[in-house]
Amino acid sequence: MENFGAAWAMMGVAFGFHVVDEAATDFLASYNPIARRIRSRLGGLPFPPVFTFWPWFLGLLAVTAIQLGLTPLAYAHVAWLVPVAIAFSLINIGNGLLHIVAAIRLRRRVPGVISAPFLLAAALWLLYAALRLK
């Protein structure tokens, strides 16, 4: 379970699966109205972002491709990849937990919840493997 390269590769696969899960279940139809409500409460601050499908989907696919493309460097234990792995894993721990908590709270299947446990497990493994290298 300590292999940084394997954990990095699994994170890429889980992230890609999660992107496809969100796209297939119309995640933006749930996300964008929430983002707009938050923006209105923040007085027009352009955060959080609101997305249209293709830029959002292609952007996340690009992140997935880059992440998977860096897998050989993870197997080589390239030092600068460790803080990247820590940040990426923490973001995805939060992401996975948000999907799971939302599904529990709303008592229904929410977009992205099918892949969320895999994303969470992969992110926890990557965080563990990255912290072992520090």
Secondary structure, DSSP 8 states (H G I E B T S, - for coil): ---HHHHHHHHHHHHHHHHHHHHHTTHHHHHHHHHHHHHHHTTT---S----HHHHHHHHHHHHHHHHHTHHHHHTT-TTHHHHHHHHHHHHHHHHHHHHHHHHHHTS--TTTTTHHHHHHHHHHHHHHHHHH-
